[in-house]
Amino acid sequence: MKDDIRGKLLAKNMTRREFLQFVGGSFLVLFGLGNFFALLGHVKKTAENDSTASHGFGSRKFGA
């Protein structure tokens, strides 16, 4: 079964556009459409409050 599909794909004449569409679709199926959109929408999150404490409460990760 696997060899039959591979043989059909290798024997099929494709344009460059068809090949890129096939490869792109394969990546979407392999990695998942949700992960693809998450990668596109990845934005570096910044701190909501720019003022930071240098000493005392709030100066460390957990405020201790």
C-alpha positions as CSV (number, residue, x, y, z in Angstrom):
1,M,0.0,0.0,0.0
2,K,2.7,2.5,1.0
3,D,4.9,1.6,-2.0
4,D,1.9,2.1,-4.3
5,I,1.2,5.6,-3.0
6,R,4.8,6.6,-3.2
7,G,5.1,5.2,-6.7
8,K,2.0,7.2,-7.8
9,L,3.4,10.4,-6.3
10,L,6.8,10.0,-7.9
11,A,5.3,9.1,-11.3
12,K,2.8,12.1,-11.3
13,N,3.9,15.1,-13.4
14,M,3.5,18.2,-11.3
15,T,4.2,21.9,-11.8
16,R,6.3,23.7,-9.3
17,R,3.1,25.3,-7.9
18,E,1.4,21.9,-7.4
19,F,4.5,20.5,-5.8
20,L,4.7,23.4,-3.3
21,Q,1.0,23.1,-2.5
22,F,1.5,19.4,-1.9
23,V,4.5,19.9,0.4
24,G,2.7,22.8,2.3
25,G,-0.4,20.7,2.8
26,S,1.7,17.8,4.0
27,F,3.4,20.0,6.6
28,L,0.0,21.3,7.8
29,V,-1.3,17.8,8.2
30,L,2.0,16.7,9.9
31,F,2.3,19.5,12.4
32,G,-1.4,20.4,12.8
33,L,-3.3,23.4,11.6
34,G,-3.7,24.9,15.1
35,N,0.1,24.9,15.6
36,F,0.5,26.6,12.3
37,F,-1.8,29.4,13.2
38,A,-0.2,29.7,16.6
39,L,3.2,30.1,14.9
40,L,1.8,32.8,12.6
41,G,0.2,34.6,15.5
42,H,3.2,34.3,17.9
43,V,3.7,37.7,19.5
44,K,6.3,38.4,22.1
45,K,4.3,39.3,25.2
46,T,5.6,42.2,27.2
47,A,5.0,43.1,30.8
48,E,1.6,44.8,31.4
49,N,3.1,47.1,34.0
50,D,6.4,48.7,33.2
51,S,7.1,49.8,36.8
52,T,9.1,47.1,38.5
53,A,10.1,46.9,42.2
54,S,13.8,46.7,42.8
55,H,13.5,45.7,46.5
56,G,10.9,44.1,48.7
57,F,7.6,42.6,47.6
58,G,7.3,42.1,43.8
59,S,11.0,42.2,43.2
60,R,11.3,38.4,42.5
61,K,9.4,36.0,40.4
62,F,6.9,35.0,43.0
63,G,6.9,38.2,45.0
64,A,8.7,36.6,48.0
